Amino acid sequence: MAPPVAVSPLIKTARYSALIVGILYGKKRYDHLKPIAAEERRIEEEEKKAREERERIAKQLAEANEDTILK
């Protein structure tokens, strides 16, 4: 095997700079998207509660309709 080649300091600096910029961008993007996702989860939870309530009422009405004396 050939001995490793020395990497240019310019290339090393560019690679680490790109890494740091990527980490900072990811943190900024995460901080931007986090409240949006929290709001979407809150809305979804409200919709789920409303849907479950409608299903519960529909089930009660179906049970009430099948328990009549007039069968």
CHARMM internal coordinates of N, CA and C (Angstrom, degrees):
IC EDIT
DIST 1 N 1 CA 1.4362
DIST 1 CA 1 C 1.5176
ANGL 1 N 1 CA 1 C 110.09
DIST 1 C 2 N 1.3051
ANGL 1 CA 1 C 2 N 114.80
DIHE 1 N 1 CA 1 C 2 N 142.78
DIST 2 N 2 CA 1.4671
ANGL 1 C 2 N 2 CA 120.01
DIHE 1 CA 1 C 2 N 2 CA 179.32
DIST 2 CA 2 C 1.5305
ANGL 2 N 2 CA 2 C 109.43
DIHE 1 C 2 N 2 CA 2 C -79.40
DIST 2 C 3 N 1.3130
ANGL 2 CA 2 C 3 N 116.59
DIHE 2 N 2 CA 2 C 3 N 147.51
DIST 3 N 3 CA 1.4672
ANGL 2 C 3 N 3 CA 119.18
DIHE 2 CA 2 C 3 N 3 CA 177.51
DIST 3 CA 3 C 1.5335
ANGL 3 N 3 CA 3 C 110.38
DIHE 2 C 3 N 3 CA 3 C -64.84
DIST 3 C 4 N 1.3411
ANGL 3 CA 3 C 4 N 118.15
DIHE 3 N 3 CA 3 C 4 N 150.45
DIST 4 N 4 CA 1.4676
ANGL 3 C 4 N 4 CA 120.49
DIHE 3 CA 3 C 4 N 4 CA -179.25
DIST 4 CA 4 C 1.5256
ANGL 4 N 4 CA 4 C 111.20
DIHE 3 C 4 N 4 CA 4 C -62.86
DIST 4 C 5 N 1.3202
ANGL 4 CA 4 C 5 N 114.49
DIHE 4 N 4 CA 4 C 5 N 146.61
DIST 5 N 5 CA 1.4584
ANGL 4 C 5 N 5 CA 121.34
DIHE 4 CA 4 C 5 N 5 CA -179.49
DIST 5 CA 5 C 1.5221
ANGL 5 N 5 CA 5 C 108.28
DIHE 4 C 5 N 5 CA 5 C -88.56
DIST 5 C 6 N 1.3150
ANGL 5 CA 5 C 6 N 116.57
DIHE 5 N 5 CA 5 C 6 N 138.92
DIST 6 N 6 CA 1.4633
ANGL 5 C 6 N 6 CA 121.04
DIHE 5 CA 5 C 6 N 6 CA 178.00
DIST 6 CA 6 C 1.5292
ANGL 6 N 6 CA 6 C 109.12
DIHE 5 C 6 N 6 CA 6 C -69.08
DIST 6 C 7 N 1.3368
ANGL 6 CA 6 C 7 N 116.09
DIHE 6 N 6 CA 6 C 7 N 129.13
DIST 7 N 7 CA 1.4563
ANGL 6 C 7 N 7 CA 121.42
DIHE 6 CA 6 C 7 N 7 CA -179.79
DIST 7 CA 7 C 1.5155
ANGL 7 N 7 CA 7 C 108.78
DIHE 6 C 7 N 7 CA 7 C -87.44
DIST 7 C 8 N 1.3101
ANGL 7 CA 7 C 8 N 115.55
DIHE 7 N 7 CA 7 C 8 N 138.57
DIST 8 N 8 CA 1.4532
ANGL 7 C 8 N 8 CA 122.16
DIHE 7 CA 7 C 8 N 8 CA -179.23
DIST 8 CA 8 C 1.5313
ANGL 8 N 8 CA 8 C 110.81
DIHE 7 C 8 N 8 CA 8 C -59.61
DIST 8 C 9 N 1.3244
ANGL 8 CA 8 C 9 N 117.46
DIHE 8 N 8 CA 8 C 9 N 138.91
DIST 9 N 9 CA 1.4698
ANGL 8 C 9 N 9 CA 120.18
DIHE 8 CA 8 C 9 N 9 CA 176.65
DIST 9 CA 9 C 1.5336
ANGL 9 N 9 CA 9 C 112.19
DIHE 8 C 9 N 9 CA 9 C -60.01
DIST 9 C 10 N 1.3135
ANGL 9 CA 9 C 10 N 117.43
DIHE 9 N 9 CA 9 C 10 N -30.76
DIST 10 N 10 CA 1.4660
ANGL 9 C 10 N 10 CA 120.65
DIHE 9 CA 9 C 10 N 10 CA 177.51
DIST 10 CA 10 C 1.5364
ANGL 10 N 10 CA 10 C 110.51
DIHE 9 C 10 N 10 CA 10 C -64.22
DIST 10 C 11 N 1.3186
ANGL 10 CA 10 C 11 N 116.28
DIHE 10 N 10 CA 10 C 11 N -42.49
DIST 11 N 11 CA 1.4653
ANGL 10 C 11 N 11 CA 120.25
DIHE 10 CA 10 C 11 N 11 CA 179.23
DIST 11 CA 11 C 1.5319
ANGL 11 N 11 CA 11 C 110.28
DIHE 10 C 11 N 11 CA 11 C -67.66
DIST 11 C 12 N 1.3185
ANGL 11 CA 11 C 12 N 117.19
DIHE 11 N 11 CA 11 C 12 N -42.03
DIST 12 N 12 CA 1.4632
ANGL 11 C 12 N 12 CA 120.33
DIHE 11 CA 11 C 12 N 12 CA 177.53
DIST 12 CA 12 C 1.5284
ANGL 12 N 12 CA 12 C 110.52
DIHE 11 C 12 N 12 CA 12 C -59.62
DIST 12 C 13 N 1.3163
ANGL 12 CA 12 C 13 N 115.88
DIHE 12 N 12 CA 12 C 13 N -46.29
DIST 13 N 13 CA 1.4667
ANGL 12 C 13 N 13 CA 120.67
DIHE 12 CA 12 C 13 N 13 CA -179.75
DIST 13 CA 13 C 1.5294
ANGL 13 N 13 CA 13 C 110.37
DIHE 12 C 13 N 13 CA 13 C -61.77
DIST 13 C 14 N 1.3235
ANGL 13 CA 13 C 14 N 116.32
DIHE 13 N 13 CA 13 C 14 N -43.58
DIST 14 N 14 CA 1.4668
ANGL 13 C 14 N 14 CA 120.26
DIHE 13 CA 13 C 14 N 14 CA -179.97
DIST 14 CA 14 C 1.5295
ANGL 14 N 14 CA 14 C 110.79
DIHE 13 C 14 N 14 CA 14 C -63.24
DIST 14 C 15 N 1.3255
ANGL 14 CA 14 C 15 N 117.75
DIHE 14 N 14 CA 14 C 15 N -42.18
DIST 15 N 15 CA 1.4690
ANGL 14 C 15 N 15 CA 121.28
DIHE 14 CA 14 C 15 N 15 CA -179.78
DIST 15 CA 15 C 1.5256
ANGL 15 N 15 CA 15 C 111.59
DIHE 14 C 15 N 15 CA 15 C -64.14
DIST 15 C 16 N 1.3350
ANGL 15 CA 15 C 16 N 116.77
DIHE 15 N 15 CA 15 C 16 N -46.44
DIST 16 N 16 CA 1.4572
ANGL 15 C 16 N 16 CA 119.28
DIHE 15 CA 15 C 16 N 16 CA -179.78
DIST 16 CA 16 C 1.5278
ANGL 16 N 16 CA 16 C 111.42
DIHE 15 C 16 N 16 CA 16 C -69.50
DIST 16 C 17 N 1.3188
ANGL 16 CA 16 C 17 N 116.87
DIHE 16 N 16 CA 16 C 17 N -34.47
DIST 17 N 17 CA 1.4632
ANGL 16 C 17 N 17 CA 119.81
DIHE 16 CA 16 C 17 N 17 CA 176.38
DIST 17 CA 17 C 1.5238
ANGL 17 N 17 CA 17 C 110.03
DIHE 16 C 17 N 17 CA 17 C -63.60
DIST 17 C 18 N 1.3310
ANGL 17 CA 17 C 18 N 117.02
DIHE 17 N 17 CA 17 C 18 N -44.59
DIST 18 N 18 CA 1.4586
ANGL 17 C 18 N 18 CA 120.51
DIHE 17 CA 17 C 18 N 18 CA 178.44
DIST 18 CA 18 C 1.5279
ANGL 18 N 18 CA 18 C 110.74
DIHE 17 C 18 N 18 CA 18 C -62.42
DIST 18 C 19 N 1.3201
ANGL 18 CA 18 C 19 N 117.72
DIHE 18 N 18 CA 18 C 19 N -39.73
DIST 19 N 19 CA 1.4525
ANGL 18 C 19 N 19 CA 121.96
DIHE 18 CA 18 C 19 N 19 CA 178.01
DIST 19 CA 19 C 1.5254
ANGL 19 N 19 CA 19 C 110.76
DIHE 18 C 19 N 19 CA 19 C -61.46
DIST 19 C 20 N 1.3181
ANGL 19 CA 19 C 20 N 117.13
DIHE 19 N 19 CA 19 C 20 N -48.48
DIST 20 N 20 CA 1.4603
ANGL 19 C 20 N 20 CA 121.54
DIHE 19 CA 19 C 20 N 20 CA -178.99
DIST 20 CA 20 C 1.5279
ANGL 20 N 20 CA 20 C 111.10
DIHE 19 C 20 N 20 CA 20 C -64.51
DIST 20 C 21 N 1.3351
ANGL 20 CA 20 C 21 N 116.86
DIHE 20 N 20 CA 20 C 21 N -42.46
DIST 21 N 21 CA 1.4656
ANGL 20 C 21 N 21 CA 120.51
DIHE 20 CA 20 C 21 N 21 CA 178.37
DIST 21 CA 21 C 1.5292
ANGL 21 N 21 CA 21 C 109.89
DIHE 20 C 21 N 21 CA 21 C -62.50
DIST 21 C 22 N 1.3228
ANGL 21 CA 21 C 22 N 117.48
DIHE 21 N 21 CA 21 C 22 N -40.44
DIST 22 N 22 CA 1.4601
ANGL 21 C 22 N 22 CA 121.20
DIHE 21 CA 21 C 22 N 22 CA 178.16
DIST 22 CA 22 C 1.5114
ANGL 22 N 22 CA 22 C 112.48
DIHE 21 C 22 N 22 CA 22 C -63.53
DIST 22 C 23 N 1.3171
ANGL 22 CA 22 C 23 N 116.75
DIHE 22 N 22 CA 22 C 23 N -41.07
DIST 23 N 23 CA 1.4632
ANGL 22 C 23 N 23 CA 120.94
DIHE 22 CA 22 C 23 N 23 CA 178.00
DIST 23 CA 23 C 1.5227
ANGL 23 N 23 CA 23 C 110.46
DIHE 22 C 23 N 23 CA 23 C -64.95
DIST 23 C 24 N 1.3191
ANGL 23 CA 23 C 24 N 117.18
DIHE 23 N 23 CA 23 C 24 N -44.48
DIST 24 N 24 CA 1.4638
ANGL 23 C 24 N 24 CA 120.75
DIHE 23 CA 23 C 24 N 24 CA 179.20
DIST 24 CA 24 C 1.5263
ANGL 24 N 24 CA 24 C 111.14
DIHE 23 C 24 N 24 CA 24 C -64.42
DIST 24 C 25 N 1.3275
ANGL 24 CA 24 C 25 N 117.31
DIHE 24 N 24 CA 24 C 25 N -41.41
DIST 25 N 25 CA 1.4600
ANGL 24 C 25 N 25 CA 120.95
DIHE 24 CA 24 C 25 N 25 CA 178.16
DIST 25 CA 25 C 1.5307
ANGL 25 N 25 CA 25 C 110.30
DIHE 24 C 25 N 25 CA 25 C -62.91
DIST 25 C 26 N 1.3202
ANGL 25 CA 25 C 26 N 116.72
DIHE 25 N 25 CA 25 C 26 N -43.43
DIST 26 N 26 CA 1.4539
ANGL 25 C 26 N 26 CA 120.52
DIHE 25 CA 25 C 26 N 26 CA 179.40
DIST 26 CA 26 C 1.5179
ANGL 26 N 26 CA 26 C 111.89
DIHE 25 C 26 N 26 CA 26 C -61.95
DIST 26 C 27 N 1.3152
ANGL 26 CA 26 C 27 N 117.17
DIHE 26 N 26 CA 26 C 27 N -41.50
DIST 27 N 27 CA 1.4686
ANGL 26 C 27 N 27 CA 121.47
DIHE 26 CA 26 C 27 N 27 CA 178.00
DIST 27 CA 27 C 1.5217
ANGL 27 N 27 CA 27 C 110.56
DIHE 26 C 27 N 27 CA 27 C -63.89
DIST 27 C 28 N 1.3242
ANGL 27 CA 27 C 28 N 116.88
DIHE 27 N 27 CA 27 C 28 N -43.64
DIST 28 N 28 CA 1.4625
ANGL 27 C 28 N 28 CA 121.08
DIHE 27 CA 27 C 28 N 28 CA 179.49
DIST 28 CA 28 C 1.5276
ANGL 28 N 28 CA 28 C 110.26
DIHE 27 C 28 N 28 CA 28 C -63.88
DIST 28 C 29 N 1.3146
ANGL 28 CA 28 C 29 N 116.77
DIHE 28 N 28 CA 28 C 29 N -44.02
DIST 29 N 29 CA 1.4670
ANGL 28 C 29 N 29 CA 121.50
DIHE 28 CA 28 C 29 N 29 CA -179.46
DIST 29 CA 29 C 1.5311
ANGL 29 N 29 CA 29 C 110.44
DIHE 28 C 29 N 29 CA 29 C -64.98
DIST 29 C 30 N 1.3177
ANGL 29 CA 29 C 30 N 117.15
DIHE 29 N 29 CA 29 C 30 N -42.31
DIST 30 N 30 CA 1.4601
ANGL 29 C 30 N 30 CA 121.93
DIHE 29 CA 29 C 30 N 30 CA 178.29
DIST 30 CA 30 C 1.5331
ANGL 30 N 30 CA 30 C 110.48
DIHE 29 C 30 N 30 CA 30 C -60.82
DIST 30 C 31 N 1.3387
ANGL 30 CA 30 C 31 N 116.25
DIHE 30 N 30 CA 30 C 31 N -45.98
DIST 31 N 31 CA 1.4587
ANGL 30 C 31 N 31 CA 120.29
DIHE 30 CA 30 C 31 N 31 CA 179.54
DIST 31 CA 31 C 1.5265
ANGL 31 N 31 CA 31 C 111.23
DIHE 30 C 31 N 31 CA 31 C -63.53
DIST 31 C 32 N 1.3203
ANGL 31 CA 31 C 32 N 117.32
DIHE 31 N 31 CA 31 C 32 N -30.24
DIST 32 N 32 CA 1.4671
ANGL 31 C 32 N 32 CA 121.37
DIHE 31 CA 31 C 32 N 32 CA 178.16
DIST 32 CA 32 C 1.5296
ANGL 32 N 32 CA 32 C 110.71
DIHE 31 C 32 N 32 CA 32 C -74.34
DIST 32 C 33 N 1.3219
ANGL 32 CA 32 C 33 N 117.97
DIHE 32 N 32 CA 32 C 33 N -40.70
DIST 33 N 33 CA 1.4633
ANGL 32 C 33 N 33 CA 121.60
DIHE 32 CA 32 C 33 N 33 CA -174.32
DIST 33 CA 33 C 1.5260
ANGL 33 N 33 CA 33 C 113.74
DIHE 32 C 33 N 33 CA 33 C -83.97
DIST 33 C 34 N 1.3245
ANGL 33 CA 33 C 34 N 117.99
DIHE 33 N 33 CA 33 C 34 N -22.95
DIST 34 N 34 CA 1.4611
ANGL 33 C 34 N 34 CA 121.35
DIHE 33 CA 33 C 34 N 34 CA -175.46
DIST 34 CA 34 C 1.5265
ANGL 34 N 34 CA 34 C 112.91
DIHE 33 C 34 N 34 CA 34 C -59.04
DIST 34 C 35 N 1.3496
ANGL 34 CA 34 C 35 N 120.52
DIHE 34 N 34 CA 34 C 35 N -49.19
DIST 35 N 35 CA 1.4701
ANGL 34 C 35 N 35 CA 118.61
DIHE 34 CA 34 C 35 N 35 CA 179.39
DIST 35 CA 35 C 1.5341
ANGL 35 N 35 CA 35 C 112.85
DIHE 34 C 35 N 35 CA 35 C -66.63
DIST 35 C 36 N 1.3084
ANGL 35 CA 35 C 36 N 117.41
DIHE 35 N 35 CA 35 C 36 N -31.24
DIST 36 N 36 CA 1.4645
ANGL 35 C 36 N 36 CA 121.07
DIHE 35 CA 35 C 36 N 36 CA 178.34
DIST 36 CA 36 C 1.5261
ANGL 36 N 36 CA 36 C 109.34
DIHE 35 C 36 N 36 CA 36 C -65.12
DIST 36 C 37 N 1.3242
ANGL 36 CA 36 C 37 N 116.46
DIHE 36 N 36 CA 36 C 37 N -45.13
DIST 37 N 37 CA 1.4646
ANGL 36 C 37 N 37 CA 120.73
DIHE 36 CA 36 C 37 N 37 CA 179.46
DIST 37 CA 37 C 1.5253
ANGL 37 N 37 CA 37 C 110.87
DIHE 36 C 37 N 37 CA 37 C -65.49
DIST 37 C 38 N 1.3198
ANGL 37 CA 37 C 38 N 117.24
DIHE 37 N 37 CA 37 C 38 N -37.63
DIST 38 N 38 CA 1.4651
ANGL 37 C 38 N 38 CA 120.36
DIHE 37 CA 37 C 38 N 38 CA 178.74
DIST 38 CA 38 C 1.5273
ANGL 38 N 38 CA 38 C 110.22
DIHE 37 C 38 N 38 CA 38 C -63.85
DIST 38 C 39 N 1.3179
ANGL 38 CA 38 C 39 N 117.09
DIHE 38 N 38 CA 38 C 39 N -41.51
DIST 39 N 39 CA 1.4638
ANGL 38 C 39 N 39 CA 121.26
DIHE 38 CA 38 C 39 N 39 CA 177.67
DIST 39 CA 39 C 1.5230
ANGL 39 N 39 CA 39 C 110.87
DIHE 38 C 39 N 39 CA 39 C -64.08
DIST 39 C 40 N 1.3249
ANGL 39 CA 39 C 40 N 116.99
DIHE 39 N 39 CA 39 C 40 N -42.04
DIST 40 N 40 CA 1.4645
ANGL 39 C 40 N 40 CA 120.88
DIHE 39 CA 39 C 40 N 40 CA 178.21
DIST 40 CA 40 C 1.5348
ANGL 40 N 40 CA 40 C 110.80
DIHE 39 C 40 N 40 CA 40 C -63.09
DIST 40 C 41 N 1.3254
ANGL 40 CA 40 C 41 N 117.18
DIHE 40 N 40 CA 40 C 41 N -40.71
DIST 41 N 41 CA 1.4640
ANGL 40 C 41 N 41 CA 120.20
DIHE 40 CA 40 C 41 N 41 CA 177.58
DIST 41 CA 41 C 1.5253
ANGL 41 N 41 CA 41 C 111.01
DIHE 40 C 41 N 41 CA 41 C -64.50
DIST 41 C 42 N 1.3338
ANGL 41 CA 41 C 42 N 117.07
DIHE 41 N 41 CA 41 C 42 N -39.86
DIST 42 N 42 CA 1.4655
ANGL 41 C 42 N 42 CA 120.98
DIHE 41 CA 41 C 42 N 42 CA 179.19
DIST 42 CA 42 C 1.5284
ANGL 42 N 42 CA 42 C 110.22
DIHE 41 C 42 N 42 CA 42 C -63.67
DIST 42 C 43 N 1.3255
ANGL 42 CA 42 C 43 N 117.38
DIHE 42 N 42 CA 42 C 43 N -45.49
DIST 43 N 43 CA 1.4651
ANGL 42 C 43 N 43 CA 121.53
DIHE 42 CA 42 C 43 N 43 CA 178.89
DIST 43 CA 43 C 1.5233
ANGL 43 N 43 CA 43 C 110.38
DIHE 42 C 43 N 43 CA 43 C -63.07
DIST 43 C 44 N 1.3215
ANGL 43 CA 43 C 44 N 116.87
DIHE 43 N 43 CA 43 C 44 N -43.30
DIST 44 N 44 CA 1.4679
ANGL 43 C 44 N 44 CA 120.75
DIHE 43 CA 43 C 44 N 44 CA 179.63
DIST 44 CA 44 C 1.5273
ANGL 44 N 44 CA 44 C 110.51
DIHE 43 C 44 N 44 CA 44 C -61.86
DIST 44 C 45 N 1.3302
ANGL 44 CA 44 C 45 N 117.59
DIHE 44 N 44 CA 44 C 45 N -39.52
DIST 45 N 45 CA 1.4575
ANGL 44 C 45 N 45 CA 121.38
DIHE 44 CA 44 C 45 N 45 CA 178.79
DIST 45 CA 45 C 1.5303
ANGL 45 N 45 CA 45 C 110.34
DIHE 44 C 45 N 45 CA 45 C -64.42
DIST 45 C 46 N 1.3303
ANGL 45 CA 45 C 46 N 117.26
DIHE 45 N 45 CA 45 C 46 N -41.93
DIST 46 N 46 CA 1.4657
ANGL 45 C 46 N 46 CA 120.23
DIHE 45 CA 45 C 46 N 46 CA 177.67
DIST 46 CA 46 C 1.5267
ANGL 46 N 46 CA 46 C 110.68
DIHE 45 C 46 N 46 CA 46 C -63.32
DIST 46 C 47 N 1.3259
ANGL 46 CA 46 C 47 N 116.93
DIHE 46 N 46 CA 46 C 47 N -42.98
DIST 47 N 47 CA 1.4617
ANGL 46 C 47 N 47 CA 120.74
DIHE 46 CA 46 C 47 N 47 CA 179.20
DIST 47 CA 47 C 1.5256
ANGL 47 N 47 CA 47 C 110.67
DIHE 46 C 47 N 47 CA 47 C -64.48
DIST 47 C 48 N 1.3301
ANGL 47 CA 47 C 48 N 116.75
DIHE 47 N 47 CA 47 C 48 N -38.30
DIST 48 N 48 CA 1.4582
ANGL 47 C 48 N 48 CA 120.76
DIHE 47 CA 47 C 48 N 48 CA 179.50
DIST 48 CA 48 C 1.5262
ANGL 48 N 48 CA 48 C 110.31
DIHE 47 C 48 N 48 CA 48 C -64.46
DIST 48 C 49 N 1.3383
ANGL 48 CA 48 C 49 N 117.20
DIHE 48 N 48 CA 48 C 49 N -43.00
DIST 49 N 49 CA 1.4619
ANGL 48 C 49 N 49 CA 120.57
DIHE 48 CA 48 C 49 N 49 CA 178.93
DIST 49 CA 49 C 1.5302
ANGL 49 N 49 CA 49 C 110.27
DIHE 48 C 49 N 49 CA 49 C -62.68
DIST 49 C 50 N 1.3346
ANGL 49 CA 49 C 50 N 117.18
DIHE 49 N 49 CA 49 C 50 N -43.54
DIST 50 N 50 CA 1.4625
ANGL 49 C 50 N 50 CA 120.78
DIHE 49 CA 49 C 50 N 50 CA 179.67
DIST 50 CA 50 C 1.5292
ANGL 50 N 50 CA 50 C 110.31
DIHE 49 C 50 N 50 CA 50 C -64.36
DIST 50 C 51 N 1.3249
ANGL 50 CA 50 C 51 N 117.47
DIHE 50 N 50 CA 50 C 51 N -42.16
DIST 51 N 51 CA 1.4619
ANGL 50 C 51 N 51 CA 121.44
DIHE 50 CA 50 C 51 N 51 CA 179.33
DIST 51 CA 51 C 1.5265
ANGL 51 N 51 CA 51 C 110.81
DIHE 50 C 51 N 51 CA 51 C -63.58
DIST 51 C 52 N 1.3286
ANGL 51 CA 51 C 52 N 116.85
DIHE 51 N 51 CA 51 C 52 N -44.08
DIST 52 N 52 CA 1.4608
ANGL 51 C 52 N 52 CA 120.35
DIHE 51 CA 51 C 52 N 52 CA 178.75
DIST 52 CA 52 C 1.5252
ANGL 52 N 52 CA 52 C 111.53
DIHE 51 C 52 N 52 CA 52 C -63.38
DIST 52 C 53 N 1.3234
ANGL 52 CA 52 C 53 N 116.87
DIHE 52 N 52 CA 52 C 53 N -37.21
DIST 53 N 53 CA 1.4570
ANGL 52 C 53 N 53 CA 120.97
DIHE 52 CA 52 C 53 N 53 CA 178.11
DIST 53 CA 53 C 1.5331
ANGL 53 N 53 CA 53 C 110.40
DIHE 52 C 53 N 53 CA 53 C -65.62
DIST 53 C 54 N 1.3374
ANGL 53 CA 53 C 54 N 117.35
DIHE 53 N 53 CA 53 C 54 N -43.03
DIST 54 N 54 CA 1.4713
ANGL 53 C 54 N 54 CA 120.81
DIHE 53 CA 53 C 54 N 54 CA 177.05
DIST 54 CA 54 C 1.5256
ANGL 54 N 54 CA 54 C 110.61
DIHE 53 C 54 N 54 CA 54 C -62.60
DIST 54 C 55 N 1.3276
ANGL 54 CA 54 C 55 N 117.19
DIHE 54 N 54 CA 54 C 55 N -41.92
DIST 55 N 55 CA 1.4659
ANGL 54 C 55 N 55 CA 120.51
DIHE 54 CA 54 C 55 N 55 CA 178.77
DIST 55 CA 55 C 1.5278
ANGL 55 N 55 CA 55 C 111.53
DIHE 54 C 55 N 55 CA 55 C -64.64
DIST 55 C 56 N 1.3384
ANGL 55 CA 55 C 56 N 116.30
DIHE 55 N 55 CA 55 C 56 N -39.39
DIST 56 N 56 CA 1.4628
ANGL 55 C 56 N 56 CA 120.75
DIHE 55 CA 55 C 56 N 56 CA 178.73
DIST 56 CA 56 C 1.5333
ANGL 56 N 56 CA 56 C 110.19
DIHE 55 C 56 N 56 CA 56 C -63.64
DIST 56 C 57 N 1.3308
ANGL 56 CA 56 C 57 N 116.88
DIHE 56 N 56 CA 56 C 57 N -44.15
DIST 57 N 57 CA 1.4594
ANGL 56 C 57 N 57 CA 120.98
DIHE 56 CA 56 C 57 N 57 CA 179.38
DIST 57 CA 57 C 1.5247
ANGL 57 N 57 CA 57 C 110.44
DIHE 56 C 57 N 57 CA 57 C -64.52
DIST 57 C 58 N 1.3351
ANGL 57 CA 57 C 58 N 117.08
DIHE 57 N 57 CA 57 C 58 N -43.08
DIST 58 N 58 CA 1.4658
ANGL 57 C 58 N 58 CA 120.76
DIHE 57 CA 57 C 58 N 58 CA 179.26
DIST 58 CA 58 C 1.5251
ANGL 58 N 58 CA 58 C 110.35
DIHE 57 C 58 N 58 CA 58 C -62.43
DIST 58 C 59 N 1.3110
ANGL 58 CA 58 C 59 N 117.14
DIHE 58 N 58 CA 58 C 59 N -39.10
DIST 59 N 59 CA 1.4632
ANGL 58 C 59 N 59 CA 121.03
DIHE 58 CA 58 C 59 N 59 CA 179.27
DIST 59 CA 59 C 1.5279
ANGL 59 N 59 CA 59 C 110.42
DIHE 58 C 59 N 59 CA 59 C -66.50
DIST 59 C 60 N 1.3239
ANGL 59 CA 59 C 60 N 117.22
DIHE 59 N 59 CA 59 C 60 N -41.70
DIST 60 N 60 CA 1.4594
ANGL 59 C 60 N 60 CA 120.66
DIHE 59 CA 59 C 60 N 60 CA 177.92
DIST 60 CA 60 C 1.5246
ANGL 60 N 60 CA 60 C 110.76
DIHE 59 C 60 N 60 CA 60 C -63.33
DIST 60 C 61 N 1.3330
ANGL 60 CA 60 C 61 N 117.00
DIHE 60 N 60 CA 60 C 61 N -41.69
DIST 61 N 61 CA 1.4611
ANGL 60 C 61 N 61 CA 119.84
DIHE 60 CA 60 C 61 N 61 CA 178.57
DIST 61 CA 61 C 1.5205
ANGL 61 N 61 CA 61 C 111.08
DIHE 60 C 61 N 61 CA 61 C -64.91
DIST 61 C 62 N 1.3262
ANGL 61 CA 61 C 62 N 117.22
DIHE 61 N 61 CA 61 C 62 N -39.60
DIST 62 N 62 CA 1.4631
ANGL 61 C 62 N 62 CA 120.50
DIHE 61 CA 61 C 62 N 62 CA 178.87
DIST 62 CA 62 C 1.5230
ANGL 62 N 62 CA 62 C 110.47
DIHE 61 C 62 N 62 CA 62 C -64.91
DIST 62 C 63 N 1.3148
ANGL 62 CA 62 C 63 N 117.32
DIHE 62 N 62 CA 62 C 63 N -41.91
DIST 63 N 63 CA 1.4597
ANGL 62 C 63 N 63 CA 120.74
DIHE 62 CA 62 C 63 N 63 CA 177.58
DIST 63 CA 63 C 1.5194
ANGL 63 N 63 CA 63 C 111.25
DIHE 62 C 63 N 63 CA 63 C -65.89
DIST 63 C 64 N 1.3189
ANGL 63 CA 63 C 64 N 116.91
DIHE 63 N 63 CA 63 C 64 N -38.87
DIST 64 N 64 CA 1.4667
ANGL 63 C 64 N 64 CA 120.60
DIHE 63 CA 63 C 64 N 64 CA 179.32
DIST 64 CA 64 C 1.5232
ANGL 64 N 64 CA 64 C 110.59
DIHE 63 C 64 N 64 CA 64 C -66.02
DIST 64 C 65 N 1.3018
ANGL 64 CA 64 C 65 N 118.18
DIHE 64 N 64 CA 64 C 65 N -36.76
DIST 65 N 65 CA 1.4592
ANGL 64 C 65 N 65 CA 121.85
DIHE 64 CA 64 C 65 N 65 CA -179.37
DIST 65 CA 65 C 1.5213
ANGL 65 N 65 CA 65 C 111.89
DIHE 64 C 65 N 65 CA 65 C -73.46
DIST 65 C 66 N 1.2928
ANGL 65 CA 65 C 66 N 118.74
DIHE 65 N 65 CA 65 C 66 N -29.30
DIST 66 N 66 CA 1.4671
ANGL 65 C 66 N 66 CA 119.67
DIHE 65 CA 65 C 66 N 66 CA -178.09
DIST 66 CA 66 C 1.5294
ANGL 66 N 66 CA 66 C 112.09
DIHE 65 C 66 N 66 CA 66 C -85.95
DIST 66 C 67 N 1.3219
ANGL 66 CA 66 C 67 N 118.35
DIHE 66 N 66 CA 66 C 67 N -14.71
DIST 67 N 67 CA 1.4654
ANGL 66 C 67 N 67 CA 121.54
DIHE 66 CA 66 C 67 N 67 CA -178.61
DIST 67 CA 67 C 1.5299
ANGL 67 N 67 CA 67 C 112.45
DIHE 66 C 67 N 67 CA 67 C -95.12
DIST 67 C 68 N 1.3122
ANGL 67 CA 67 C 68 N 119.67
DIHE 67 N 67 CA 67 C 68 N 30.53
DIST 68 N 68 CA 1.4652
ANGL 67 C 68 N 68 CA 120.21
DIHE 67 CA 67 C 68 N 68 CA -179.01
DIST 68 CA 68 C 1.5217
ANGL 68 N 68 CA 68 C 111.39
DIHE 67 C 68 N 68 CA 68 C -84.36
DIST 68 C 69 N 1.2883
ANGL 68 CA 68 C 69 N 115.57
DIHE 68 N 68 CA 68 C 69 N 161.24
DIST 69 N 69 CA 1.4677
ANGL 68 C 69 N 69 CA 122.41
DIHE 68 CA 68 C 69 N 69 CA 179.34
DIST 69 CA 69 C 1.5261
ANGL 69 N 69 CA 69 C 110.21
DIHE 68 C 69 N 69 CA 69 C -80.60
DIST 69 C 70 N 1.2911
ANGL 69 CA 69 C 70 N 117.62
DIHE 69 N 69 CA 69 C 70 N -19.80
DIST 70 N 70 CA 1.4721
ANGL 69 C 70 N 70 CA 122.42
DIHE 69 CA 69 C 70 N 70 CA -171.48
DIST 70 CA 70 C 1.5131
ANGL 70 N 70 CA 70 C 113.84
DIHE 69 C 70 N 70 CA 70 C -82.96
DIST 70 C 71 N 1.2589
ANGL 70 CA 70 C 71 N 120.74
DIHE 70 N 70 CA 70 C 71 N 24.35
DIST 71 N 71 CA 1.4698
ANGL 70 C 71 N 71 CA 122.11
DIHE 70 CA 70 C 71 N 71 CA -178.79
DIST 71 CA 71 C 1.4923
ANGL 71 N 71 CA 71 C 112.45
DIHE 70 C 71 N 71 CA 71 C -66.97
END
COOR INIT
IC SEED 1 N 1 CA 1 C
IC BUILD
